[in-house]
Amino acid sequence: MATSSISKTSKIRLTPTMRRTIVGYIFISPFILGFIFWFLIPALASVYLTFQRWNLISPPTFVGFDNIERLFSDPLLGQSLKATILFTAFSVPLNMALGFFLAILINRTFRGIAIFRTLFYIPSIVPAIATALLWAWMFNTEFGLVNILITAFGGPKIPWLQSTTWAIPAFVLLSLWGAGSSMIIFLAGLQGIPDIYYEAAEIDGAGPWAKLRHVTLPVMSPIIFFNLVLGLIGAFQSFTIVYLITSGTGGPENATLFLVLYIYRTAFRNMNMGYAATVSWVLFFILMILSGIVFRYLGRRVYYEHEAE
Amino acid sequence: MKQSSKFSRRNFLKMSGVSAAALAASGLPLGRSASAAFRLQGVTNIVFGGWGATAEDEGVQAAIVEFEKQFPNIAVEWQNTPLASDYMQQLLTNFAAGTAPDTSFITSDSYETLAKGGQLMDITDRIMNDELLGQEGYFFPQEAVRCADDNGRWHGIGSTWVAAQTYHNLAVFDEAGITPPGFKDDELWDWDTFLENADQLTIDVNGRHPSDSGFDPDNVQRWAVDWPLGNFVLPVGAIYSNGGTWIDENGLVALDSPEAMEALQKLQDLVYRHHVAPRTAAMADLGMTNTQMVDNGRLAMAIDGSWALSWMNPSTVTHATLGTGAIPYLKEPKDYMQAHFHSVINSTAHPDEAWEWVRFLATPFYTLSFMKIGLWLPSQMSQVTEEGLQEWLTPGIHPDNYADFVTEYLPKHGVVARIPDGYIEADSNYITPAIQAIVNGTPVEEVMPEAVRQANEIISSMQH
């Protein structure tokens, strides 16, 4: 009994609120730990590395602002920015337009619609390696499906992956393969639009185009905005497909040297982790500024239903 | 009863804690230490990292079995990654994490960097004091050039040699009445002979040669030669044969010298001026390998690495008789030789055992298995003696004249280069894109001087 009373008195008593708080933290701990270990610590390490020269095999050496100075005289950084911006400028709007168009097409109910929804979505979940192999063959100059279609309409054979002119358009075209992921988000948004809006518009004499312009697009604007921000970030971070198709070279002649591929190559092929970290911060600031611009100038045009209420 | 069976929040937390602890504990010995569980008493476990497809994988595994018979107190754990480029990235990460293997393959372009960075063990004294490896003339004479640093110290041993060679369809040559090149000095082709014969071997769909009027370069029935520039082992020999060099005595890229640029231009001219070779892209677009094209006569002669003999040999080329010979030369015969290294990693806790394994890899047992399948060339002089040749020359793999390649041609005309620290970055950023531009038809003079200038800026920054 004596032992039992001692143990009872020495026990820390938790109030229900404290218990709930602890449980709450435990439940969000995967995110917090992930954030600390996979973002915060690497981010701080990359700040440190920005001022170091480190080839991964010898200890890092302090080089002051050398890496930052190099940014301003590095022709490859210019080239990789050019390639990334060109790719983003075309792939994001085209992907969104195609995703939106497909979502409208499949936002209806008829027999077999599930098959169409599945078919349009499947490409976006095909593993990257399969997509790369498939499209490398599709872009084959002599026997590729893309050129067969072009020549069938009297066009020339285009050396998609060999020409510095056509390599970026090839990757833009290839990116449309993944339009299913934005389509599915658009579809979810479209299905959330109450029929009552369309009925009201019809009573006012609105045709399909007017309904799209004055009902669908405004109500969908938060989804469009969401897809735009995600699309911009995703396009700026493009890596896997270009790495696989160009064998990591970003060829031909660095024409497809996207920024993340350049960072990767600088770090793990060229053994220059310090400069790679510096270029990573360039990417971070570009994305931050771009997101800021998008939020500043487009965010205010987004219509939120709950705010209207 | 109902109350007691309820899974309370406290129990959930306890179980979560126990699970997390168990996971953490089980995660600790992942990686190299995991094998510790399988260690036998008195046996030292060493890790050997490298890359390779099935043939290399099987060869290494067979070598491990033999080695462990000879050294029962050492166990070798082979960690294989399919591609060399992937492996080197993995190795770098291992260096950064302090988990490098004990012994490893080292690519020829990273050997100097890693040796200079202190990652590779100095094995000079061990080699010199070794009864077998320390013998005068044990290795090919070029071995010391590639292995020794400026102070004559060795940080690895070359695994083998590989070099560029020709693979040709003898029936096509017979039909054209042309004697193909061989490996003996009087069988080699100078550039004029090469161009003259290449013209005769190339025909369009109307049977015309490139020098004939009305030749249609867009509809070629058979090309004389495919000499790709993409894998730099293949064109480098032509640069040396023109009196140029790839890396100069100061460790800088010298591809902007008049001799080097002239050689590269002559290689490009084969495609765009003489129309005797297909564009690289055209080859890829045809969907046929050079082996298939030599086999079916669409290509009279392919220039490829000696390693390609393991898949382009008399047994695989079934519709034609396959011949081999030396690459054509410009001013004097030269061929570039290289291969990856085997090294002991400095951080090993078992330097003696690790050395025994690397030493074993430089003895005939290991190299023979790869030589027999046509993948490797010999690097030990005992393998090119009359008796030694019988050990590895294999009917159905090695054509009849193949012995001449290793007994006469390479010892006399083989050149090697030490690839300087920084070359990897210089190459991926500037040299490879310049070569891609040349492949796509840009004149060499337009791209190479600037690419070399930028490449050498990087290399120079490493030297200071």
Boltz contact constraints between the chains, C-beta under 6 A:
constraints:
  - contact:
      token1: [A, 56]
      token2: [B, 92]
      max_distance: 6.0
  - contact:
      token1: [A, 56]
      token2: [B, 95]
      max_distance: 6.0
  - contact:
      token1: [A, 56]
      token2: [B, 96]
      max_distance: 6.0
  - contact:
      token1: [A, 57]
      token2: [B, 95]
      max_distance: 6.0
  - contact:
      token1: [A, 57]
      token2: [B, 117]
      max_distance: 6.0
  - contact:
      token1: [A, 57]
      token2: [B, 119]
      max_distance: 6.0
  - contact:
      token1: [A, 58]
      token2: [B, 117]
      max_distance: 6.0
  - contact:
      token1: [A, 76]
      token2: [B, 429]
      max_distance: 6.0
  - contact:
      token1: [A, 140]
      token2: [B, 285]
      max_distance: 6.0
  - contact:
      token1: [A, 141]
      token2: [B, 285]
      max_distance: 6.0
  - contact:
      token1: [A, 142]
      token2: [B, 285]
      max_distance: 6.0
  - contact:
      token1: [A, 162]
      token2: [B, 281]
      max_distance: 6.0
  - contact:
      token1: [A, 251]
      token2: [B, 436]
      max_distance: 6.0
  - contact:
      token1: [A, 252]
      token2: [B, 436]
      max_distance: 6.0
  - contact:
      token1: [A, 253]
      token2: [B, 433]
      max_distance: 6.0
  - contact:
      token1: [A, 253]
      token2: [B, 436]
      max_distance: 6.0
  - contact:
      token1: [A, 253]
      token2: [B, 437]
      max_distance: 6.0
  - contact:
      token1: [A, 254]
      token2: [B, 433]
      max_distance: 6.0
  - contact:
      token1: [A, 265]
      token2: [B, 428]
      max_distance: 6.0
  - contact:
      token1: [A, 268]
      token2: [B, 89]
      max_distance: 6.0
  - contact:
      token1: [A, 269]
      token2: [B, 428]
      max_distance: 6.0
  - contact:
      token1: [A, 270]
      token2: [B, 424]
      max_distance: 6.0
  - contact:
      token1: [A, 270]
      token2: [B, 425]
      max_distance: 6.0
